[in-house]
Amino acid sequence: MDVPSAGTPEPPGLPTHGQRRRLHLAGTRGQVARGRDFTRQALADWHWLPERGRGEPGAAEDALLLVSELLANACLHAGGPHGLLLDASAERLRIEVTDGSGTLPSPRLPHEPGRPGGHGLHVVQRLSDRWGATPTAEGKTVWLEIAAPKAGHNRT
């Protein structure tokens, strides 16, 4: 396996050591759309998006939906998100949304699929491999993890 030398840029895609990208959202408008655009660009840079007309969207579309759900929940229930963190490695993508509310999220039970609203955390549970919420001094971080696409899937 070739390893780039110190002066050589790494090939396109996810760096071998992984990568973190952070987006500040506190006080901004269109937070869900901004978060989706930010995530879409990161997934494109990491070659998670299929080429136009080829491949299945799979993990990339799930990641975009999950980002939307976490950001929308922060908007609806926590006064808006403060930030979005994407932490990618060869094995998984971790998505974190921070907000200023100390109230930890819990899925609405019983889940009533025919009722409007209240489905966001059920979507998160179904599409993510793991998820949770961690209290912070400023509020909380809601996080989830999904497996990275397998080699040859969703990559160029």
C-alpha positions in Angstrom: 0.0 0.0 0.0 1.4 3.4 -1.0 1.4 6.0 1.8 1.7 9.6 0.7 4.9 11.3 1.8 4.8 14.5 3.9 4.8 16.7 0.9 2.4 14.7 -1.2 -1.4 15.3 -0.9 -3.5 12.3 0.0 -5.6 10.8 -2.8 -9.3 11.9 -3.0 -11.6 10.3 -0.5 -11.4 9.8 3.2 -7.9 10.3 4.7 -6.5 7.0 6.1 -6.6 8.4 9.6 -10.2 9.6 9.2 -11.5 13.1 9.3 -13.7 15.4 11.5 -15.7 18.3 10.1 -17.5 20.8 12.3 -20.3 23.3 11.4 -21.3 26.1 13.7 -25.0 26.7 13.6 -26.0 28.8 16.6 -27.8 31.9 15.5 -27.9 31.0 11.8 -30.9 30.6 9.6 -31.9 27.5 7.6 -30.0 25.2 10.0 -31.4 22.0 8.6 -30.7 22.9 5.0 -27.2 24.1 5.9 -26.4 21.0 7.8 -27.6 18.8 4.9 -25.5 20.8 2.4 -22.5 20.6 4.7 -22.9 16.8 5.1 -23.5 16.3 1.4 -20.3 18.0 0.6 -18.4 16.0 3.2 -19.9 12.7 1.8 -18.9 13.8 -1.7 -15.4 14.5 -0.6 -15.2 11.2 1.1 -16.6 9.4 -2.0 -19.7 8.1 -0.1 -22.0 9.4 -2.9 -22.6 7.2 -5.9 -21.7 8.5 -9.3 -24.6 10.0 -11.2 -26.8 7.2 -12.7 -24.7 4.4 -11.1 -24.9 2.7 -7.7 -27.4 2.9 -4.9 -27.6 5.9 -2.6 -27.7 3.7 0.5 -25.5 4.9 3.3 -25.2 8.4 2.0 -28.9 9.0 1.8 -29.4 7.5 5.2 -26.7 9.9 6.6 -28.4 12.9 5.0 -31.8 11.8 6.4 -30.3 11.3 9.9 -28.6 14.7 9.9 -32.0 16.2 9.0 -33.7 14.4 11.8 -31.2 15.4 14.5 -31.1 19.0 13.3 -34.9 19.2 13.0 -35.4 17.8 16.5 -33.0 20.4 17.9 -35.0 23.1 16.2 -38.3 21.8 17.4 -37.4 20.7 21.0 -34.2 22.4 22.1 -34.1 26.0 20.8 -32.1 25.1 17.7 -28.8 23.4 17.2 -25.5 25.0 18.1 -23.3 22.7 16.0 -22.9 19.7 13.8 -19.9 17.4 13.9 -19.1 14.7 11.4 -16.4 12.2 12.4 -15.6 9.7 9.7 -13.3 6.8 9.7 -12.9 3.7 7.4 -15.3 1.9 9.7 -18.1 4.3 10.5 -19.6 7.8 10.4 -20.4 9.5 13.7 -22.9 12.4 13.5 -23.2 14.7 16.6 -25.6 17.6 17.0 -25.2 19.9 20.0 -27.9 22.2 21.5 -28.5 24.3 24.6 -31.2 22.2 26.2 -30.4 19.7 29.0 -33.5 17.7 28.3 -32.4 14.3 26.8 -34.5 13.0 23.9 -36.6 9.9 24.1 -38.8 8.3 21.4 -42.5 9.0 21.7 -44.2 5.9 22.9 -46.2 4.1 21.9 -45.1 4.8 18.4 -48.1 5.4 16.2 -47.0 5.4 12.6 -50.3 6.9 11.3 -50.1 9.9 13.6 -48.4 13.1 12.3 -45.1 14.0 14.0 -43.1 12.1 16.7 -41.3 9.9 14.3 -37.8 11.4 14.2 -36.2 9.3 16.9 -37.8 6.2 15.6 -36.2 6.9 12.2 -32.9 7.5 14.0 -33.2 4.1 15.9 -34.1 2.3 12.7 -31.3 3.7 10.4 -28.4 4.1 12.8 -26.3 1.3 14.3 -26.0 3.1 17.6 -27.4 6.4 19.0 -27.6 8.3 22.3 -27.4 11.6 24.0 -24.8 13.0 26.3 -25.3 15.9 28.7 -22.8 18.7 28.4 -22.2 21.8 30.5 -24.0 23.9 27.8 -26.9 21.4 27.1 -26.5 18.1 25.3 -25.0 16.3 22.3 -27.2 13.9 20.4 -25.1 11.4 18.4 -25.4 8.4 16.2 -23.2 6.1 14.3 -23.6 4.3 11.0 -21.3 1.9 9.2 -19.2 3.2 6.4 -20.1 1.9 3.0 -18.3 -1.3 1.9 -15.5 -0.9 -0.5 -16.9 -0.5 -4.0 -20.3 0.6 -2.8 -21.2 4.3 -2.8 -17.6 5.2 -3.7 -16.1 6.3 -6.9 
